[in-house]
Each structure stands twice: as C-alpha cells, then as structure tokens.
Amino acid sequence: EMKAWKRIFNFCAWLPIAVDDTHGGFTHLVLQDNHISPRRKRLSARLTSLGFSSPSGIAILKPESLTEVKMRLARLDFASTTSRARRTCSGLALGIPPSEGIPSYCYNISSEHLRKALTRARTNSLPSAILTGRFQGTPFSMRLCSCQSGALETIDHTFLSCLLWDEERARFVAPALAELNIPSQPWTISMLLADIHPGISLQMARFAAAVIKKKEQNDSSRTEPLNN
C-alpha cells in the first residue's frame, strides 16, 4: 500500500511541472478544474492523515514537499510492519515488508559472501546479544551491546549508533543516509535494508559483512586460550 501511495504522490508532484512545460491544448485546465473527484478526495484524506494541513488535492502537492511526504509514509510503514513481527529472526521486526519473489540484491550483488551478510541483516539475524540471548534464554531487557552504552544490541543500534562500528558506519552507512536524504533514526533501518537501490544494498552488505567478520574474530580470540 505504501509503495502505491508513493507512486501516486510522485505523479501528483510531477503533474504541475508537466502542465507548466506544456504549451497549447487543454492540459493547463487540469489544475484549474474545480470538480472534486473521488480520487482527489482520497488523496486529500491521505495527506491529512499524514499531518498536512488543509490539503486541496493534487494542486497543493509541490515537488519540494515530496521528500517529507515519503518520510512520513516510511515511518507509518515501519510502525505497521514492526507491529506484525513475532520472532527475533524476522525482517518484519525491522519494518521490512516481505519481498515479492526473490529480492533483487540476490541478482545484483555478485559476491555470495556479501549476499549472505545482507540476508542475515535483513532477517534480523546478525551476531548479537539479541540473537544469542534468544537461544540462551536471556531476558530481552538484558541483551545489551558490549559497547557499554546500556543499549540493546539491535540491528538499528548496530547500523546507526553503536560506537564499536563508527569506522565502518562512516564508510558504508553514512553515504547511504546522505543519498537517501534521511536522518539517522531507528525507523530508517527499514529503508537502508529494503533493497530499494542496488548501490545502497551493496553498501549495507559490506557493512554487515564487516560486522560478522569482526564478531567472528573476537569470538575466536576468546576461545583460543581455552583450547590451549
């Protein structure tokens, strides 16, 4: 549903520009028509539900406001999807809607290693205290990150704020946030991992792979003295 609304708003923001660029004919009458069609009413109602005041239909949707509209849609989509999550290892817990068919990154990312890393991130199963605690029976509130911040070691914490991954975040995550023009908030993890852009998916795969590699190295270094 959210994808459909984004396409509708994209069209509505494009229409005034198209009308301005068209000379002759009857195209210019589209935005002057006072008839309130059922479609226009639904559009106005949807904009109202997103918090925009007194929308009057397609004429009020300007290209410069399109980014804010999409961000509000994304937040609603995140809340709706996460509310349906029931398990730790579920993309729904990250606000990622189920893919229609095989995700495109499975074709676009040539490295099997990186595809696996991104899949683990998208299924909320990266190595973490959240995942380990699930199998050890640790209370959820005690599955804390080793960064000593007191935060749960969730996927959004790892990708967006954990101090242990500042270097990797600067290389892979920060450029993606800048490209999408979105803030670093918990709900933005759903957009980063939604596989909406091949380049961003590749960067997220590289970040996830770096996390997995360092976690495995740390685990092996802790077990070596025991083996000796």
Buried (B, 14 or more C-beta within 10 A) or exposed (E): EBEEBBEBBBEBBEBBEEBEEEEEEEBEEBEEEEEEEEEBEEBBEBBEEBEBEEBEBBBBBEEEBBEEBBBBBBBBBBEBBBEEBEEBEBBBBBBBBEBEEEBBBBEBBEEEEBBBBBBBBBBBBBBBBBBEBBEEEBEEEEBBBEBEBEBBBBBBBBBBBBEBBEEBBEBBBBEBBEEBEBEBBBBBBBBBBBBEBEEBBBBBBBBBBBBBEBBEEEEEEEEEEEEE
